[in-house]
């Protein structure tokens, strides 16, 4: 239940940040710097969630599992090639599921 609540809060926070930029964007000065920074909010939040999920176990730093490392690597490659974070997330989940199914991590 805690995991679901954490994901729901993270999703709500990222959604509210994106909505705020859309709604307040008309009132803000047109700035290329602000546009560039706002485009990095969602990838930064996702990267933070992934890093904490891969590198922490029960709140303590740990050596990441093979499946998690392979999933992150696959997601990174897909995002770099497609420029789409959603497709990268799906690719990472598929790789992690395959690794778990095979039983190597």
KAMO-V15802 format. One record per residue. RES is the residue in one letter. PHI is phi in radians with two decimals (999 if undefined). NEAR is the number of other C-alpha atoms within 8 Angstrom. D_FIRST is the distance of its C-alpha to the first C-alpha in Angstrom with 2 decimals. Layout:
RES_PHI_NEAR_D_FIRST, RES_PHI_NEAR_D_FIRST
//
This chain:
X_999_4_0.00, X_-1.10_5_3.82, X_-1.13_6_5.42, X_-1.10_7_5.19, X_-1.13_8_6.21, X_-1.08_8_8.61, X_-1.12_8_10.03, X_-1.14_8_10.52, X_-1.16_8_12.28, X_-1.13_8_14.24, X_-1.12_8_15.28, X_-1.12_8_16.38, X_-1.12_8_18.27, X_-1.17_11_20.04, X_-1.11_8_20.86, X_-1.12_8_22.30, X_-1.09_9_24.30, X_-1.18_9_25.76, X_-1.12_8_26.58, X_-1.03_9_28.16, X_-1.15_9_30.37, X_-1.26_8_31.43, X_-1.23_7_32.22, X_-1.44_8_33.81, X_-1.01_9_35.46, X_-1.19_7_38.52, X_-1.55_5_39.09, X_-1.49_6_38.71, X_-1.13_6_41.71, X_-1.20_5_41.84, X_-2.29_6_41.07, X_-1.13_6_40.62, X_-1.13_6_38.87, X_-1.12_8_36.26, X_-1.11_8_35.72, X_-1.14_8_35.33, X_-1.20_8_32.82, X_-1.19_9_30.68, X_-1.22_7_30.57, X_-1.63_8_28.98, X_-1.11_10_26.01, X_-1.12_8_23.64, X_-1.05_8_24.68, X_-1.17_8_24.38, X_-1.15_9_20.79, X_-1.09_8_19.89, X_-1.09_8_22.00, X_-1.11_8_20.29, X_-1.15_8_16.81, X_-1.15_9_18.46, X_-1.06_9_20.47, X_-1.19_8_17.74, X_-1.25_8_15.78, X_-1.49_11_19.12, X_-1.72_10_20.75, X_-2.10_11_18.21, X_-2.18_9_16.63, X_0.96_4_14.75, X_1.47_5_16.56, X_-1.94_6_19.94, X_-1.06_7_22.17, X_-2.60_7_22.79, X_-1.34_5_24.85, X_-1.16_8_23.01, X_-1.30_8_22.83, X_-1.02_8_25.48, X_-1.06_12_23.21, X_-1.16_11_21.46, X_-1.15_10_24.94, X_-1.13_11_26.38, X_-1.13_14_23.64, X_-1.13_10_24.16, X_-1.09_9_27.91, X_-1.12_12_27.89, X_-1.09_14_25.88, X_-1.07_9_28.31, X_-1.09_9_31.32, X_-1.12_13_30.20, X_-1.14_12_29.50, X_-1.13_7_32.85, X_-1.43_6_34.70, X_-1.72_7_33.19, X_1.30_7_32.12, X_-2.05_8_29.01, X_-1.17_8_25.61, X_-1.10_6_23.88, X_-1.15_11_26.06, X_-1.09_14_25.45, X_-1.09_9_21.68, X_-1.11_9_22.29, X_-1.08_12_24.88, X_-1.10_14_22.67, X_-1.13_9_19.97, X_-1.13_9_22.86, X_-1.12_12_24.43, X_-1.10_12_21.34, X_-1.09_8_20.88, X_-1.12_8_24.60, X_-1.11_11_24.58, X_-1.15_10_21.88, X_-1.10_6_23.87, X_-1.24_6_27.08, X_1.65_6_25.63, X_-1.75_7_26.93, X_-3.06_8_23.83
//
